[in-house]
Amino acid sequence: MKNENKPVYLKLRDVIAAAILDGDYREGQMLPSVRAFAAQQGANPLTVAKAYQLFQDSGLVDVKRGVGLFVAQGAISKLRRQERDYFLKNIWPDITAQMRRAGLEIADLVKLEN
């Protein structure tokens, strides 16, 4: 699996991004502290801080000194775009190749949902 080779801080970033996209943290809501998230994930606080820094660098969180990190306005749409781009570039090609090998069409998958 492609995710197995990812550094831990990127895996943590993915966990945080998924939580935001899943609605666990809404825009304007505070994220857990570095220590709290590290304890929750069983990770080193420095590694969590590195993951949080990625969110700061990309403008996905607002920093309120002495208070914490808050999900920035527009973060959800920006994360959704990033997820979509990643999926189409890195995941979808493997899926379509596997579908082709299995003789599956998109219509077959749509039928499964109904």
Residue pairs with C-beta under 8 A, 6 or more apart in sequence:
2 90
3 11
3 14
6 14
8 43
8 44
8 47
9 47
9 48
9 50
9 51
9 54
10 51
10 54
12 37
12 41
12 43
12 47
12 48
12 51
13 51
13 54
13 55
15 41
16 31
16 37
16 51
16 52
16 55
17 79
17 82
17 83
19 25
20 60
20 71
20 75
20 76
20 79
21 76
21 79
21 80
21 83
25 31
25 71
26 71
27 71
27 72
27 73
27 74
27 75
27 76
28 70
28 71
28 73
29 70
29 71
30 67
30 68
30 69
30 70
31 37
31 52
31 61
31 68
31 69
31 70
31 71
32 40
33 68
34 45
34 48
34 49
34 52
35 45
37 43
37 48
38 44
38 45
38 47
38 48
41 48
52 61
52 69
55 61
55 69
56 63
56 69
58 78
59 72
59 75
59 78
60 71
60 72
60 75
60 78
60 79
61 69
61 70
61 71
61 72
61 75
62 69
62 70
62 71
62 72
63 69
63 70
64 70
99 105
